[in-house]
Amino acid sequence: MTYEIAGFELHEKVFENERTIIHRGTRLADGLTVAVKLANSPYSMQEDMIRLKFEYDILREVNVDGASRAYSLESISSGYA
């Protein structure tokens, strides 16, 4: 399945399981290299969207060297990325 997210170019898939896909990508506005996490279904369940939002909220609060940073939560046709 191919995902398109406005403002981002997705590159290779770096992880996939039955619930999640993670792509390496680029934010087009500034060229920042990013990891984009998506639910692994075009018809994601409500609980998957709640989980992604919860993970985003937690990462926004973490400010530790070496930890991943959450830059944005993007709305896409199947939920969030």
C-alpha positions as CSV (number, residue, x, y, z in Angstrom):
1,M,0.0,0.0,0.0
2,T,1.3,3.5,-0.9
3,Y,0.6,6.4,1.5
4,E,0.8,10.0,0.5
5,I,1.0,12.7,3.2
6,A,0.9,16.3,2.2
7,G,4.2,18.1,2.9
8,F,6.2,14.9,3.2
9,E,8.0,12.5,0.9
10,L,8.1,9.0,2.1
11,H,11.1,6.8,1.4
12,E,11.8,3.3,2.4
13,K,9.8,1.3,4.9
14,V,11.9,0.6,8.0
15,F,9.4,-1.4,10.1
16,E,6.0,-3.2,9.7
17,N,3.9,-5.3,11.8
18,E,0.1,-6.1,11.9
19,R,-0.7,-2.7,13.5
20,T,2.0,-0.2,12.4
21,I,4.2,0.8,9.5
22,I,7.2,3.2,9.9
23,H,8.7,4.9,6.9
24,R,11.8,7.1,6.7
25,G,11.0,10.3,4.9
26,T,11.6,14.0,4.4
27,R,9.5,17.0,5.5
28,L,9.4,19.1,2.3
29,A,9.2,22.5,4.0
30,D,12.7,22.3,5.5
31,G,14.3,19.0,4.3
32,L,14.2,17.5,7.8
33,T,14.7,13.7,7.9
34,V,11.7,12.2,9.7
35,A,10.2,8.8,10.7
36,V,6.5,8.6,9.8
37,K,4.4,6.2,11.8
38,L,1.1,5.0,10.4
39,A,-1.6,2.5,11.3
40,N,-1.2,-0.6,9.0
41,S,-4.7,-0.5,7.5
42,P,-6.5,1.8,5.2
43,Y,-9.5,1.4,7.5
44,S,-7.8,1.7,10.9
45,M,-9.7,1.0,14.0
46,Q,-10.6,3.8,16.4
47,E,-8.2,2.3,19.0
48,D,-5.3,2.5,16.6
49,M,-6.0,6.2,16.1
50,I,-6.3,6.8,19.9
51,R,-3.0,4.9,20.4
52,L,-1.1,7.0,17.7
53,K,-2.5,10.2,19.3
54,F,-1.5,9.1,22.8
55,E,2.1,8.2,21.6
56,Y,2.3,11.6,19.9
57,D,1.2,13.4,23.1
58,I,3.8,11.6,25.2
59,L,6.7,12.2,22.7
60,R,5.8,15.9,22.6
61,E,6.6,16.1,26.3
62,V,9.9,14.1,26.2
63,N,13.0,16.3,25.9
64,V,15.9,13.9,26.4
65,D,19.1,13.7,24.3
66,G,18.9,10.6,22.1
67,A,15.1,10.2,22.3
68,S,12.8,10.5,19.3
69,R,11.0,13.8,18.9
70,A,7.4,14.3,17.7
71,Y,7.2,17.2,15.3
72,S,3.6,17.0,14.2
73,L,0.5,14.8,14.1
74,E,-0.8,14.9,10.5
75,S,-4.4,14.1,9.5
76,I,-4.6,11.7,6.6
77,S,-7.6,10.0,5.0
78,S,-7.3,6.9,7.2
79,G,-6.6,8.7,10.4
80,Y,-3.3,10.1,11.7
81,A,0.4,9.9,10.7
